[in-house]
Amino acid sequence: MNPSDEEPRVISADGPINRRTALIEQRRREAADLPAHPEVRERVLRIHLRNAMGAPLAEQLAPERTGTQQAPSGLLIGAGVLVACGTVLGLLGVIQSSGLTILGGAAIAVLGLAGMVWARRQAGQATQAAPAQPLFDPATLDAFDRVLEDASNDLGEVALQRLTAIKESVVRIAIHAKGVDEHFTNEDRMYLRECLRRYVPDTLEAFLRVPAAQRQSPLLDGQASAETTMLRQLSSLHEEVTQREKKIGRSAAEGLMKQDRFLASKRSR
């Protein structure tokens, strides 16, 4: 068989590379075909592009901002039961006109109230001793979402995909980052905060300051175009964020390995 007659092994296509890109391109075409005022078409397109990049970070990380509600302690529950029992016993004494029963019920209720006050005070002290330290503050998340929304109409599909990848990594990091250790350090936390607060917004704002007609042309001194430079910077930022995410995975794996070594030490000889 002649090698030239073999079927080619390279598959090519003119369509979008994935479903998200297809959705973005479809929304662009739909917005362009709308028989409406240009301002209305632009607003509809911005909404579609924002939806293509996923929900805003402030919305996805809302549980981190509000914190988790602590379950009542066993002491608090027991104290509540004492208050309820004392109240019932006191009412029974009133019905029976028994002073001793009334005093007993009151004593139990007072004991329960004292227990509730003490339990809540202990819970408050524990919360103050270990305050929640969210990785990203709400103001930074809101500002980052606004920057992406404002820039989305001027960005191509590749830039939107890279921004979406950064957002997805940030969400996973915010969920799994529990503290600081030898792998995930304070410097890593600072980098992630600054990535949302400065690095990504500064890259987009610098790109948008270049006139739209010149963004595909080479920059000064024969350098790459503004769009190519912006995409390279977004790739670099995403790589740095991904490295921090891997560090969190190593921290989690360290705990698993410690448990493995502990179980190994308990095996019968």
Order of alpha helices (4+ residues) and beta strands (2+ residues): alpha-alpha-alpha-alpha-alpha-alpha-alpha-alpha-alpha-alpha-alpha
